[in-house]
Amino acid sequence: MIHLNENFTKLKASYLFSDIAKRVTAFTQANPDKPVIRLGIGDVTEPLPPVCVAAMHAATEEMAHRATFRGYGPEQGYAFLREAIAQNDYEARQCPIEADEIFVSDGAKCDCGNIQEIFSLDTRLAIPDPVYPVYIDTNVMAGRTGPSVDGRYQGVTYLDSTPANGYVPAIPSVATDLIYLCFPNNPTGAVATKAQLAEWVAYAKKNQAIILYDSAYEAYIRDPQIPHSIYEIPGARDVAIEFRSFSKTAGFTGTRCAYTVVPKSLQAFDTAGKGHSVHALWNRRHTTKFNGVAYPIQKAAAAIFTPEGKKQVKDMTDFYLGNAALIRAAVAKLGFSCVGGDNAPYIWVNTGRDSWEFFDMLLTKAQVVCTPGAGFGKCGEGHVRISAFNSRANVETALARIAAALK
Ligand code: PLP
């Protein structure tokens, strides 16, 4: 008899965004004359930067000719892309990261979900609340947690992000081994300072732990004091892995390209206490289970590091941040406190009300879809996330409707 992996039965029955989709579909079916504006799911709306499209076309043309056709590429990514990343995202910020420490992939979701495979099942986890649900769910699937009791999986150290700590969690009082951090944060949009990250690096060093740093939204940071990479913190390359994505940086959500940085100095320990290279383990895992990102996509990704590419990416992220500024101002005018939106495409609104109730109210009274904070963790209750990923016209209409609904 085939047995299932019972850890999967511990997962909450459905994914947040499918619950939202069900409610939105029910509303639109009942109210076909009331068009809904979606400021919920964090998908981009603007087309790819022209430099990326041109590079993709040129690379596709290469694939059409015997002399320039390419089959399997290196699993870790082509050197042209790894070198461009190392130079522009790391060397330019004085971060000591080499091209061969960068693993190109088809998504930060897969990478931050898969990375846990190389660590033992008794690894003690520290996971922010609220946060991108993939970190906890993939550890639940692997069997690294107990069941969910009162909205929290047993055995996990949750890092509470609340109005009291400005949505930047404090260092836990207990030792943990694998620490997930996400800045700029999804869903709160909060960012961490160098001093705050330095404390995490010191904590990880002290505990021989590893930080998994998800900076999928770093392209939205505008405050020059805020670090874009954990490797801006001295010593971080001995304790941290970093995830980055072209999805929110350059509109690649449907194109798929991301990367993970695993420094060669990073170690994990066997039961005898002997250190092993995490880079070698991840390389083994990646080359066994992944066969590389398509050549035209890697060419498109590399194009964002050209002078025109940098300008086009800045214009695109500035555009979404312009939406975010409008949302922040409108929310403040309605008397709510909020964070995010200044260095991130998300605005985290403290509604002081049940988050699904607030979601339903916005849907039915304003025909605007937001994301209920409770879907991102227990501390998300009382909040909703509003996304800046939409056209300017839709954002303006949505804000006018919200203001009217809340009058
Ligand atoms: N990390 C965070 C924090 C995200 O919010 C998202 C997507 O929403 C991802 C990773 C996934 O990125 P990708 O599109 O590269 O899989």
Residues whose N, C-alpha, C, O or C-beta is under 5 A from the ligand:
A	BS01	PLP	G42 G107 A108 K109 C110 Y132 C182 N186 D214 A216 S245 S247 T253 C257 A258
